[in-house]
């Protein structure tokens, strides 16, 4: 027979209040029950808590096969006394069973993890965490070892081992302070536990534990993901050598391009063979954006190599800002990617003040998350509100930084404004944009505080807010930021009542501020003027800019956009103007692989389109660009108010079409992304009807919109097209066949519905 330590005793993790988990193992010895009593009673008499069992090796293995919790305890079986051969046979048998049944066992392990998380929450974000059962607690640390025991993933690394020791230390101190076995760290014990551990106070203790819990949770997620791939449980893209496709054998894993220097392989984002991290400072953000956009994790090896990237220059290049906006604009998908960057300690190199709010607890019971996670969650929710602001990229940055001042003493709104201004300049934002973001951070509580604490029927209330805000762009940012901040704070912090009060206040302030005219187009350059005065259709390529010149005619803008899309050029901005009888459209484009377009070929195809010799729609369809509509929900029913008149979503809009629902609600479709929105803007122009389109950027988007406007019998007189991160903000100045603005409500409603239908399929 043999006495075997299992569970925490087997792992050598006994704490002052722990049970002794033991198994008396025997091979059919007579009188084993009486002998077991001779072992158990002295332990009971000593007052020690005992969890015991008496079994034969075969019985122990059978129980382990039936109960995953028993199996987890036996994985760390340790010989204490008696016949070591029995212990060795049991250990080898249990491990063999665990590896043989790994697919089932690991599925059960993951189910246990999810059950514990649902029941006990996440250790990092609880004011009174359960150190053992919560996500990121000691049970999850055990699970990492269990995954490794199946030979499908490596064991815990130094960071997760250190995190486990930190939580064990805290649990040990808690047992000493309370004098009993306790796993929940309640508020009244935290200061004393912190003192025992040599930490400054309860906040320092919670910050310490939050970091440990997140490290363990992240490590377990990686282990389970790698286990799925190793056991063939992975999903999309999990190619293997020898797979047959189209009658041909592949000799390696599938690799799908995602962005410059990045590909998908085995359902992860990995570096392309041509990538050079040591020479590419933007690669970190570009990889993060690609991973979030594709909904895939960054491979561990990729994360390790991204640390080779040099620091971003200050100010950041435009590509870095664009990648950050794209990352944050993916909504909830950005949270896991940001967490990976955090765990790999890459965030301080991007935002130096991030370390001051990292894992910082919030004693306000309304808050669900630590300060840093709350910032990311706010940005994720702001992604669903980007259709409602003029500058979605600035909304996302403001959301990410709105509480950054909590890392400094004093009013976090005041300190946050200072930190945000420095950070925005570091990011290379123009001074006007920097001030807008800094003001949004300074006043991010203005609307909810005023709406819930002042009389909205008093004209002075709206007047004071308008005087503080000063502009419609800032008011839009503050409204969206208030919604995102409230949603990310917690269920008790935001509700329909508060949302209604804030929206009412915003409408009143909008009335005080009035509307703002759209920005004037940039003047033509001499080379563009010379091209227009030649009087023939032509294209000119200057770096990423493509200038298209042709005789002015209805539909020219979207036909030219279709030609560019057929060359797989993504339109980042467009400016359509006229010079005499010629229309001059300047496109800023991007190619996935950095190759410039062929000016001669673009000119040739443009001439064929104008002559009716080239069907752009058919060409795009054959290239697979018309197979999927813009991501987001389909159009909702057109209400009477949306069809015309003054019943738009704000005083400046007469028609605003989007799937119905309260402002601030996460729309249907892909989580975290807003549906497309089409608005006919009142009072923006006396000579044209202004159509504003907000949508997630996709190939051929400008062509879709332009064709829809053309099918409505409209001529595009001018356009302002801009892509901010992953967000397209397109404004078209259109007139009817008579050359006048469209004023009747039914026709305006049909225009909005037609464009929305083109976006959603």
N, C-alpha and C positions, 0 to 999 in steps of 0.2 A: 504494500500500500504506500501512498504518498500523500502528503499535505501540500496543496497547491494554492498559491496566492493568485487571485484573478481580479479584474476590474482595476480600480485605483490602487489597491494594495499590490497587484501584480505590476503596475506601471511605476511603482515606488513614488506615489503621489499622496501618501497619507498626510492628512492635516489633523489638527487637534480634535476636531469633531467628526472625523471620518469613521465609517464602518470598516470592520475587517471583513473583506470578501474572500472566503476560502472554500475550497473544494477538497473533500476527503475522497481520494481516488483509490480504488481497490480492484483486484482481479478475482473476485469471488471469494474473498476471505470469510470464513465462518465467524459469527459473532461480531460483525462489523458495527452493528448498531450500538451495542454496549461499549465497544471501544471508542466510537464516536462521542458518546456521552462523556467519557473520561477526558476527552479533549475539549468539548464545548463548555462543560460546567465551570471549570476554573476561569474561563474567559468571561462567562456571564457573571460569575461571582465578583470578578474584578470591576464590574461596571462598564466594561468595554462593549460597544455595540458590535454585534456579530451577524453577518449574512453568510449562511453556510449551506452546504449540500453534500450528500454522499452518493457517489455514482461510480459505475464502471466506466472505463474509457469509451466503450461503444455507446453506452447510454448518454454520456456527456456529449458525444458528437451528434447523436440523434436529436437531443434537445437543442443543440446549437443550430442544427439544420432547420428546425421548426421555428426558432425564435431568434431573430437577428440581434436582439439585445443581449441574449446569452452568448451568441457567437462573438459579439464585440468584446465582451468581458474575457472570453477565452483566448482571444488573439494575443493577449499579453500575459498568458499563464506563466507563472514563475515558480520554480521548485523551492519549497521551504524545508521539507524533511521527508524521510522515508526513501522509497525506491526511485531514484532519478530516472530510471528507464520508463516507468509509467508516465511520468510528467513529460518526458521527451516524446514518447509515442503519442500522447494526447496533443501536444503542441503541433507536431508534424501532421497529424491527422486533421486537426481543425484547420490549419493553414491550407492543406491540400483541398479540403472541402470548400474553403472560402474562395480559393482560386478557380476551382472547377465550376462553381456556381456563381462566378463573379457578376455575370449579367444580372441575375436575379437579386443577388445580395446587394449590389451597388444601387439598384433601383429601390430596394427596401431602405437602404441607408439614406438615399436622397429624400424619400418619402418621410422618414423620421425627422430629417433636418427641416423639411418644410412644415411639418406638424409642430415642431418645437418653435419655429419662427412665428407661426400663426398664433400660438398659445402664449409665448413669452416675449415676443418682440425682438428688437435688435439691440444688443448690449450697448453699442456706441451711441444710441440716441435716446436712452432711457434715463430718467432722473433717479430711478431706483432699480437698477438692473439686476437681473438674475445672473450671477456670474457663471453658473453651470449650464442652464438650459437655454438662455437667450442666444439668438444668432450671433456668432462670433465668440461664444463662450467656450467653456472647457469641453462640452460634449462635441462641439464642432472641431476642436483641436484633436480629440480622439478620432473623429471621422477621417481626418487627413491621414493618420497612420493606417486606418482601415483600408482606405483606397490604395495606399502604397503597398499594403500586404497582399493585394490582388495582383501585383506586378503590372499594373496598367498606368501608373503615374509615379513620379518620384516622391520620396518622403518629404516631410516639412523642411523648409529651408531655414536659415539662421533667423530671418525676421519673424517667421511664425513661431519658431521655438522660443525666441525671446518674448514674444507676445504671450505665449502660453505661461511662461514663468512669471510674467508680470501679473496675470490674472490669478495664478496659484498663490502668489505672494499676498495679493489683496484678499483672497478667500481665507488664507491662513490668518492674516491679521483680523479679519472679521470674526473668525472663530475665537480668537483670543479676547477680542473686545467684548463679545457677547457671552462668552463662556458656553456656547452651544454650537451644534452643527447648523449652520445657516448659509444659504446661498444668495439670498436677496439683500442687496446693500441699501438699506433704508436710509432716509435722510438724516435721522437723528444719530446714526452711527458713523456718518461719513467723515466728519471732522476728526474723530478719534482714530478711525482707520487711517486717515491721511497722516496723522501724527506718528502712528506706529511705523508707517512706511517711510517716514522722513520727507513727506511732501508738505507744501505750504498750507494748503487748505482743501476743503471739499471740492472746490472747482478744479484745482490741480489734480486731484484724484480722479474725478470724472473725465478730465481731459486725457490723463494717462491711460485710463481703461478704455476710452473711446478709440484711441490709437491702436491699442492692443486688439480690441474686438474687431475693428475694421481689417487689421492685418490678417487675422485668422479667417474671417469671412471671405476675404479676397483669395487667400491661399486655398481654402476649401473649394471655392467656385472654380478656380483654375484646375484643381485636382479632378473634380467631377467632370469638367469639360474634357480634359485630356483622357479620362477614363472612357468617356463616351466614344471618342475617336478611336482609341486603342481597341475597344471591344466591338467596333463596327456599328456603334449606335449613333454616330454622327449623322448630320443631315446634308443639306445642300453643299455641293462642291467637294464631297469627301471622296475624291478620286483615288484609285490605287493602281499600282503597276499591273499591266496586263488587262486592264478593263477594255472592253470592246466598244467602240462607238462608230457607227457608220461603216461597219465591216472592217475597221482597221484597229489593230492593237496599239494601245498607248504604252509608252515605256516609262512613264512617270506620272506623278499626280497632276490633276488638272490645275491650271493657273489662269485665272480670269483677271484681266486688267481692271483696276479700280481708279487709279490716279497716277500721276507722274511718279515713277519709282515704287509703286505699290500694287500688289496683286492679291487676289483671293486664292487660298490654297487650303484644302481640308477644312473649310468653314472657318478660316481665320484670315486675318490680314497679315501678309508677310511682305518683306522687301523684295522688289524685283532684282534680278541679277545685275542690272545696270545701276542700281541705287548706290550712292556714295554718301553715307551719313556724315562722314567727317568733313564734307565740303558743302553740306546743305543744311543751313540753320533752320529753314522753314519746314523741314521734313517732319519734325515732331507734330506740329499742328496739322500739316497736310495728312499725315497718317491717321491722326485722331479724327479728323473730319471724314476721311474715307471710311474708317471703321464705323463711325456712327451713322453715316449715310447708308451704308450697306447693311447695318444692323448686325455687324460681326465683331468679335473681340480681336484685339491685337494679340498676335502670338507672343508667348513669353520670350522667344529668341528675338523677335522684332523689337520688343520693349527694351531688351538688353542692348541691342545695337543702336537704338535711338539715343541712348545716353552718349554715344560718340559724337552726336551733332554739336557743332559749336554754338555758343549763345547767340540769340537773335541780336542783330545790330540795333542800336537805339538812335533814331526811331526805327520801329519795325518797317520792313518793306510792305507794300500793299498786299502782296500774296499772303503774308502772315495774318493780316487783319481779315482778309477774305476767308482764310481757312478757319479762323476763330469764329467768325459769324456763321459759317457753314456748319461747324461743329455744334454750336449752341442752337442753331436753327433746326436741328433734327429732333428737338423735343426730348422726350424721355430716353431715347436712345443715347443721348449725350451723357447721361448720368454715369452709366457703367464705364464708358470710355474715360471720362474725367477721373473716376475713382481709380482706374488703372494707372493713369498718369500720376495721381496723388500717391498711390502705393509705391510707385517706382521713383518717387521724390523728384519729379520733373517740374512740378508747378512753381516752386520758388524762382526758377529761372525764367518763367513767363511773367509771373506777378509776384514781385518780391514780398509784398505785404501779406500774401496768402498764408505764410507760415504763422502769422500772428492770430489768425482766426481758425487755423486748422485744429479740428477736434474740440473747439471751444464750446463748453456747455452753455445752454440758455435756461436760466432758472424760471423764466416765464412759463407757466404750465400750458399756455396756448401753443407753444412751439413744439413741433414734433422732432426737429433735427438740431444737430450742432450748427454753429454759425456757418461753417464752410459748406456743409451739405445743404443747408437752407439756401445759400446763394446759388448753388447749382440747380436745386429743385425749382427755385424761382425762375431762373433762366429757361429751364425746361418747360415750365408752364407759360412763360412769355412767348415761346415759339408758337403757341396756339393763338396768340393775339397780334401777330405781326401784320395782319391785314388791316389793323385799325390805326396804324401810325404811319407817318410819312417816312420815318427812318427806322425800319425794322432792325438794322444792324446796331444802331445806337440803343434801341430798346433792350436788345440782348446783352450788350455790354453793361448798360445801367443795371439790369437785373442781376448780372453776375457780381456787381460791385456794390450794390445798394447798402449792404450792411458791413462793408469792409472796414468801416470806422470802429466797429466793436472790438477790434484788436488794440485800440488805443484808449487811454483814459478820457473821460468827458463825454459830451453829447455825441453819440455816434454819427448823427447826421452832419454835424459840423466837421468832425475829424474825417468822416467819410468823404465829404466834398473835397478836402485837401488831398487825401490819398488818391481819390478818383482822378482829380485833375493831373496829378503827377503820373498816374498809370496811363491815362489816356494819351498824354504827350509821349510817354514811352512807347505806346503802341503806334504813334505816328499819326493820330487823328489831327485834322486841321483844327485851328484854334477855335473856330465857331462850333465845331462838333464837340470839342473838348469841353467848352463851357456849357453846352446843352446837356451832356452826360453828367457833368459835375453838378449842375443845377437840379437835374432829376434825382440824383442821390441826395442832395441837400434837402429837397422837398418831397421825398418819396412818401412821407406820412401825412402830407398836407391835406390831400383829398379825403382819406378815410377819417382822419381826426376832425376835420371841419364838418364833414357830412353827418357825423354821429354826435357832434357836440355843439352845433350852432343851429339857429333857426334858418332854414333854407328860404323861407318866405320873406325874410328881411333882406331887402335889396343890398344892404351893406355887406352881407355875407359874400355874395358872388362878386361884388366890387372889390372887396379886399383880396379874395383869391386871385382875381384877374390881375390886380396890381402886383401881386407877388409873382405870378406865373409870367405874365407879360407877352406870351406868344402862343399861338395855337400848336405849333410843333411840341413845345414843352408840355402843354396841357394834355396832348395825346399820349406822350410818353408817361406822364404821371398817372393818367387813367389806367392804361394797360399795366403799368408797374404796380399800381395798387391792387388790381385784380390778381396778378401773378403772385405778388407777395402774400396776399391774404390766403390764396389757395395753398401755397407752399408752406405757410406757417402751420396750418392744421385745421381740422374740421370745425373747431370752435371759433376760429378766427375769421372765417368768411362764410356768409350765408346770403340768401336772396334778399333779405331785408337790408343788409349793409350794401350789397351790390346795387340795389335800387336807389338808396340814398346817394351813393357816390355818382351814379349815372345821372341822377337829377341835378346834382350840384354841377357836374360837367356841362350839362345842357345850358344851365343858367350862365356859367362862366363863358361858354362859347358865344352866347348872345352878347355879352359885354365886349368880348375881344373882337368879334366880327371876322370876316374871311380875309385870306391873303391870296394875291394873284400868283400864278405859277411862275417859275423862273424863266427868264428870257433865254432864247437859244444862243449858243456861242457863235461868233461871227465866222464866216468861211475864211480859210487860209488862202493865200495867193494861188497855190497849186490847185486847190479845189475850184477856185474861180476860173482859172485857165482851162481846166477840164470841162467846166460847164459851158464856157464860151465857145468851145470847139463844136458844140451842137450835135454830137453823136453819142449814142450809148457807150459807156466805157466804165471800167473799174480801175481803181488805183489802190495798191497795197503798200502801206507804210507801217512796218512792224506789225503790231496787233490790230491796226486800223484798216478797214476796207471802206473806201469811198465809192459809192455807186452813183453815176450820173446818167440820166435818161430824160427824154421829153416827158414833161409832166402829164400824167394820166391817172385815172382812178385805178387803185390796186397795185400801183408800182411798189410801194413799201413792202407789202407782204409778199409780192412775187420775188423781189430781191432777197428778202429774208428766207424764202424757200430755197433759192439757189444756194445761199450760204449754208443752210441746214443740210442740204444734200451733200455738201462737202464735209459734213460732220463738224461744222464750226459752231460753237456755242456763242450766241450773241449776248454780250455783257452790257452793252448800252447802244442806243441808236438815237440819232438826231436828224430829223427830216426837215429840210428847209427848201427854198426855191431861189433860183437865180435866173431872172427872165422867164423864158419858157421852159427851162430845164429844172428838174427836181434833183436836189443834191442830198443824198442820204449817207451819213457817216456812221458806220458800224464799228464798235470795238468788239473783237471776237477773240475766242480762245479755242485752241485745238488740244485734244487730250494728250497728244504727244509732242506738242510744241512746234509743229510744222506749219509754216505760213501758207496761206492759200496761193494758188497760181493765178495771178492777175489776168493773164491771157485767157485761161480757161473760164474764169468767172465772167469776164467780158463776153466771151463767146456764148456761154449759156444764157446770160442775161439777154443778149440780142435775140436768141432763139425763143426765149420766153415771150419777149415783147412782140415777136413776129408770129406767135402762136404755134411754134414748131416744137416746143418742149412742154410736156405735161409735168409740172413740178409735183403735183399731188401723187401722180403715179410713181414718180421717181422716189419720193419719200416713202411711199407705201412699200415699194420693193426693197427698200433699205431697212424696213422694220421700224420706222420712226412714227408711224401712225397707228401702231397696234395697241398702244396703251395711252389713256388720257392722263391729264395732270393728276397727280396723287391728291386724294382728299375725297370728301363726300360728294355725291351727286347733287344736282340742284333741287331745292325744295319747291313747294308750290308757290306761285306768284300771288301774293296777297293783294287786296285792293289798294292798300297803302303803297306797296312796292311798285304797282303798275303806273303810278304817276302822282302828280300833285305834291303836296307838302308833307306827305307822311313818311318821308325817308328816315334814316337812322339818326340824322342830326339836321340842324337848320340849313346846312350847306348842301345837303344831298337830296335829290328828288327821287332817285331810284337806286336802291342798294340791294342787290340780290345775293343771297347766300342761304344755305340750308338754315331754316329757322331754329332759334334757340336762344336762351339768355346770354347776354355778353358775359364772357368769363367761363362759360361751360366748355369743356373739352369736346370738340366736334366728333361726329362719327368718322369712320375710316381709320387711317393709320394713327395710332395713339400719339398725341403730342403735336400733330400737324393740323393747322386750320384748313378748312375747305377753301376753294377759290372764291373770290368776291369780286363782283362787277358793280361799279357805282357810276351814275351819271351826276356830275357835280354841277350844282347851281352857282350862278354868279361868278364863275371862274373866267368866262369869256363872253363878250357880246357878239362876237362874229362866228362862233362855232359852238358845237355841243362837245363838252369835255367828258370822255369816257375813261374812267380809271379802273385798271384791272390789277388785282393782287392774286398771285398764285405761286406755288412752288415751281422753281425753274426746271424745265424739261426740254429735251431736244425738240425743235420745231415750234416752240411755244408762240413766238412772235408771228410765225406763219399762220398758226391756227386762229389767233385773234384777228389778224388782218383779213384773212379770208372771210371770217364771220361778219366783220364789218362791211366787207365788199358785198356779201350776199344780202345785206340789209339795204343795199343801194346807197351806201355812204362813201364819201370821198375823204381820205385822210389828208388834211391840210398840213398837219404838223404832228410830231410824236416826240415824247420824252420817254425813252425806255431805259431802265436801269436794273441791274441785278446786284443785290446787296447780300453777299453770302449765297445762300440757297434761295433767296426770296426775290421774285420778280415784281417790280413796281413799274407798270406801264401806263402811260397817259396818252390818249389820242384826241386830237382836235379834229372833229369830223363835221361835215355839212351834208345836207341832202342833195338831191338832183338839182334843186333850184339854187344851190349855192348858199343856202341860209341854214341857221341852226334848226335843229329839230325841237319843236316846242310842245306838240300835242302828247298828252300822257300815254295813250295806248301805244303809239309808235316808240316812245322812249322805253316803255316796258318791254316791248318786243326786242328792241336792240339789246337790252341787258340780258334777257333770257336767251337770245341767240348766241351771244358771246359766252355766257356761262355754259350753255349746252356744248359749245365747241371745246371748252376746257375739260368738261367732265365726261364727254362721250355720250 
